[in-house]
Amino acid sequence: MTRAKSSRRSDARGLAAALGALAVALAAEGQALAGDADGKTFFAEGRKLRADGHCDEAIPRFRLALEAWPEGLGALRNAAECEAELGRYASARRDYWDLRRAVLKSSNPSYAGWAEQAEAAYRRLEDEVARVTIELAGVDERGQPAAIPALDRLTVTLDGQPLNPKLLGTELERDLGTLVVTAAYGAATGVTRSVELGPGARERVRIELPMATDGPTEARHTPPPPEGGLAATQVGGIVALSLAGLAGGGALGALAVRQGALGSLEATCPAYRTATCSSSVEDDVSRGRTASTAINALLGVGAAAAAVGVILLVLPTGEPEPSASAALTLGPGGAGVRVRVGF
């Protein structure tokens, strides 16, 4: 009798595990189908824009298509071809190389020969792409050479995008046009230089940064918080994390709306992926697309707010007084949500 009970319990556990695995597989399949549908929509929009001669507008749609359905490598190929047409040779070369690597990892027979074609396009643009080398040097108040003490206090941007200081002196590929280089050390005002990059250009940009000579540079310390309270960075961190939580809740709500619209669409027009549906489904399609956009936006805001909150909370604030405290209240405030930080 005991052996029979043990066998039944084992069978029940096995059945539960199998049902759990089936549920996970079905959920994954549902997400894949939704991503595939969105990806095809974005891809079709990009193809139409490209056919109408608007490659600059088509590229963002191809990016969205690839983000929604990474297996759809046609979006990456079209983005690379558009970039080459617009003279963005450096971006095109990067995308062609990414396409080559993705095709080599894919088992889809539709992409046969794409890896070789992507590599050929990558090499064909080698003579067209512009290259630039950024050089920095320190100078004292008399204009004499001076050492740059610490790379971690050095900030370099190319067209507003940060550049790793370790890449200084290295030849970099960049798209054609005006390149704006800004460099700064510590809290000093940045020095800006610009250079015009043409096809096949090989340019060097040298920036001389003023170095202080009136004594060693000391790291700045955040002043301790006022007695009996929290530092401003801690308050900012709490508020940012609260915003991240609200954004996450909003994203879950938008996800529920999207899944509801998808369910309604499948009930009204089960063959919507392959057949043309009546105009009665337009509201469901519009509602689903709006919800998808809201999900992406809210997740982006939430991730950024969470990162800022963590950074602010771990910044040095000195030694707080034992009496320091904070109260966080989340509750309805009019038509929205109220966040209150108290001391």
C-alpha positions in Angstrom: 0.0 0.0 0.0 2.8 2.4 1.0 4.6 1.7 -2.3 1.4 2.4 -4.3 0.9 5.8 -2.6 4.5 6.7 -3.2 4.1 5.8 -6.9 1.0 8.0 -7.2 2.8 10.9 -5.5 5.7 10.5 -8.0 3.3 10.4 -10.9 1.5 13.6 -9.6 4.8 15.4 -9.3 5.8 14.4 -12.9 2.5 15.6 -14.2 2.8 18.9 -12.4 6.3 19.4 -13.9 5.1 18.5 -17.4 2.2 21.0 -17.1 4.5 23.7 -15.9 6.9 23.2 -18.8 4.0 23.2 -21.2 2.7 26.5 -19.7 6.2 28.1 -20.1 6.4 26.9 -23.7 3.0 28.3 -24.6 3.8 31.6 -23.0 7.1 31.8 -24.9 5.3 30.9 -28.2 2.7 33.6 -27.5 5.4 36.2 -27.0 7.3 35.1 -30.1 4.1 35.4 -32.2 3.4 38.9 -30.9 7.0 40.0 -31.6 6.8 38.4 -35.1 3.6 40.3 -35.9 5.0 43.7 -34.6 8.3 43.1 -36.4 6.5 42.4 -39.7 4.4 45.6 -39.3 7.5 47.8 -38.7 9.4 46.1 -41.5 6.6 46.7 -44.0 6.5 50.4 -43.0 10.2 50.6 -43.4 10.1 49.0 -46.9 7.4 51.4 -48.0 9.4 54.4 -46.8 12.5 53.1 -48.6 10.6 52.5 -51.8 9.3 56.1 -51.6 12.9 57.4 -51.3 12.9 58.1 -47.6 15.7 56.0 -46.3 16.4 58.3 -43.4 12.9 57.7 -42.1 13.0 54.0 -43.0 16.0 53.2 -40.8 14.3 53.7 -37.5 11.4 51.5 -38.6 13.9 48.7 -39.5 15.5 49.1 -36.1 12.1 48.7 -34.4 11.4 45.6 -36.5 14.7 44.0 -35.5 14.0 44.9 -31.9 10.6 43.3 -32.0 11.7 40.2 -33.8 15.5 39.7 -33.8 15.2 36.6 -36.0 14.0 38.9 -38.9 17.5 39.7 -40.3 16.0 41.3 -43.4 15.4 44.4 -41.3 19.1 44.6 -40.4 20.1 44.2 -44.1 17.7 46.9 -45.2 19.0 49.3 -42.5 22.6 48.7 -43.7 21.7 49.2 -47.4 19.9 52.5 -46.5 22.9 53.7 -44.5 25.2 53.0 -47.4 22.8 54.9 -49.8 22.9 57.9 -47.4 26.7 57.9 -47.1 26.7 56.6 -43.6 29.5 54.2 -44.4 30.7 53.6 -40.9 27.3 52.7 -39.6 26.6 50.6 -42.7 29.9 48.7 -42.2 29.0 47.9 -38.6 25.5 46.7 -39.6 26.8 44.6 -42.4 29.3 42.9 -40.0 26.6 42.4 -37.4 24.4 40.9 -40.2 27.2 38.5 -41.2 27.6 37.2 -37.6 23.9 36.9 -37.1 23.5 34.9 -40.3 26.3 32.5 -39.4 24.5 31.8 -36.1 21.1 31.3 -37.8 19.8 28.0 -39.2 17.1 29.7 -41.4 17.6 28.5 -45.0 16.2 31.8 -46.2 19.4 33.5 -45.3 21.7 31.2 -47.5 24.5 33.3 -49.0 23.7 36.4 -46.9 26.9 36.1 -44.8 29.1 36.2 -47.9 27.1 39.1 -49.4 27.3 41.0 -46.1 31.1 40.5 -45.9 31.5 41.6 -49.5 29.5 44.8 -48.8 31.5 45.5 -45.7 34.8 45.3 -47.6 33.4 47.3 -50.6 32.8 50.3 -48.3 36.3 50.1 -46.8 37.7 52.8 -49.1 34.7 55.1 -48.7 34.5 55.2 -44.9 36.0 58.2 -43.1 38.5 57.7 -40.3 39.5 60.1 -37.5 42.1 59.9 -34.7 41.6 62.0 -31.5 44.7 63.2 -29.7 44.7 65.1 -26.4 47.5 66.9 -24.7 47.8 68.9 -21.5 49.2 72.4 -21.3 49.9 74.7 -18.3 49.0 78.4 -18.0 52.2 79.3 -20.0 51.2 77.0 -22.9 53.9 74.5 -22.0 53.3 70.7 -22.2 51.7 69.3 -19.0 50.8 65.8 -18.0 47.1 64.8 -17.8 47.1 63.3 -14.2 44.1 60.9 -14.3 42.1 59.5 -17.2 39.0 58.9 -15.0 38.6 62.7 -14.8 38.8 63.1 -18.6 35.6 63.4 -20.6 35.6 63.1 -24.4 32.5 63.1 -26.7 32.1 62.7 -30.4 28.8 64.4 -31.6 27.6 64.3 -28.0 28.4 60.5 -27.6 30.9 59.6 -24.9 34.2 58.1 -26.1 36.3 55.8 -23.9 39.6 57.6 -23.2 41.4 54.3 -23.9 40.5 54.9 -27.6 42.4 58.1 -27.8 45.1 57.9 -30.5 43.3 55.1 -32.2 41.9 55.5 -35.7 38.1 55.4 -35.5 35.5 54.9 -38.3 32.8 57.7 -38.5 30.0 58.6 -40.9 30.6 61.5 -43.4 29.8 65.1 -42.4 30.8 67.4 -39.6 32.2 65.7 -36.5 32.2 67.7 -33.3 34.8 66.7 -30.7 34.6 68.0 -27.1 37.1 67.3 -24.3 37.2 68.4 -20.7 39.2 67.6 -17.6 37.5 67.6 -14.3 35.1 70.5 -13.8 36.9 72.8 -16.3 35.1 74.1 -19.3 35.3 71.8 -22.3 37.3 72.5 -25.4 35.5 71.9 -28.7 36.9 71.2 -32.2 35.1 70.2 -35.4 36.3 68.5 -38.5 34.6 67.8 -41.9 34.8 64.2 -42.9 34.6 63.3 -46.6 34.7 59.9 -48.3 37.9 58.1 -47.5 39.1 60.9 -45.2 42.0 60.3 -42.8 41.8 63.1 -40.2 43.6 63.8 -36.9 42.0 66.1 -34.3 44.3 67.4 -31.6 42.9 69.2 -28.5 45.1 70.9 -25.9 43.5 70.9 -22.4 44.6 73.5 -19.8 46.0 71.8 -16.6 46.0 73.7 -13.3 49.5 74.4 -11.9 48.6 76.0 -8.5 48.7 72.8 -6.6 47.5 69.2 -6.7 44.0 68.5 -7.7 42.0 67.0 -4.9 38.8 65.0 -5.3 35.7 66.9 -4.3 33.8 65.5 -1.4 30.0 65.7 -1.1 29.2 67.8 2.0 27.6 65.9 4.8 23.8 66.1 5.1 22.2 68.7 7.4 21.7 67.6 10.9 18.7 65.5 11.5 17.9 64.9 7.8 18.8 63.1 4.6 21.3 64.3 2.0 19.9 65.7 -1.2 21.3 62.7 -3.2 19.5 60.3 -0.9 16.2 62.1 -1.4 16.8 62.2 -5.1 17.5 58.4 -5.1 14.3 57.6 -3.2 12.2 59.7 -5.6 13.9 58.1 -8.6 13.3 54.6 -7.4 9.7 55.5 -6.6 9.3 56.7 -10.2 10.8 53.5 -11.4 8.2 51.5 -9.5 5.4 53.6 -10.9 6.7 53.1 -14.5 6.9 49.4 -13.9 3.3 49.3 -12.7 2.3 51.3 -15.8 4.1 48.9 -18.1 2.2 46.0 -16.5 -1.1 47.8 -17.1 -0.1 48.5 -20.8 0.8 44.8 -21.2 -2.6 43.8 -20.0 -4.2 46.1 -22.5 -2.0 44.8 -25.3 -2.8 41.1 -24.5 -6.5 42.0 -24.4 -6.4 43.6 -27.8 -4.5 40.6 -29.2 -7.1 38.2 -27.7 -9.9 40.3 -29.2 -8.2 40.4 -32.6 -7.7 36.6 -32.6 -11.3 36.0 -31.7 -12.6 38.4 -34.4 -10.2 37.4 -37.2 -8.3 34.1 -36.3 -6.3 34.2 -39.6 -5.2 37.8 -39.3 -1.5 36.8 -39.9 -2.2 35.5 -43.4 -5.6 36.9 -44.4 -7.1 40.4 -44.8 -9.5 41.2 -41.9 -12.5 43.5 -41.9 -12.3 47.1 -40.8 -13.9 46.1 -37.5 -10.5 45.0 -36.1 -8.9 48.4 -36.6 -9.6 49.4 -33.1 -8.0 46.3 -31.7 -4.9 46.8 -33.9 -4.6 50.4 -32.9 -5.1 49.7 -29.2 -2.4 46.9 -29.3 0.1 49.1 -31.1 -0.4 52.0 -28.7 0.0 49.6 -25.7 3.2 48.2 -27.2 4.6 51.7 -27.6 3.6 52.5 -24.0 5.3 49.4 -22.7 8.6 50.2 -24.4 8.5 53.8 -23.2 7.6 53.0 -19.6 10.2 50.2 -19.4 12.8 52.7 -20.7 11.8 55.3 -18.1 11.7 52.8 -15.3 15.1 51.4 -16.1 16.7 54.9 -16.3 15.0 56.0 -13.1 16.1 52.8 -11.3 19.7 53.3 -12.4 19.7 57.0 -11.3 18.1 56.1 -8.0 20.7 53.4 -7.2 23.6 55.8 -8.2 22.2 58.6 -6.0 21.8 56.3 -3.0 25.3 54.9 -3.2 27.0 58.3 -3.6 29.1 59.3 -0.6 27.1 61.7 1.7 29.2 61.9 4.8 28.2 60.5 8.2 24.4 61.1 8.7 23.1 61.8 12.1 21.4 58.8 13.9 18.2 60.8 14.0 18.0 61.0 10.1 14.8 59.4 8.8 12.6 59.4 5.7 9.0 58.6 5.1 7.7 57.7 1.7 4.0 57.8 1.0 2.4 56.6 -2.3 -1.3 57.4 -2.6 -3.9 58.8 -4.8 -3.3 62.5 -5.5 -6.1 64.0 -7.6 -6.2 62.2 -10.9 -2.7 60.7 -10.5 -0.4 59.4 -7.8 1.3 61.4 -5.1 4.9 60.8 -4.0 5.9 62.4 -0.7 9.3 62.3 0.9 9.4 63.5 4.5 12.0 63.9 7.2 
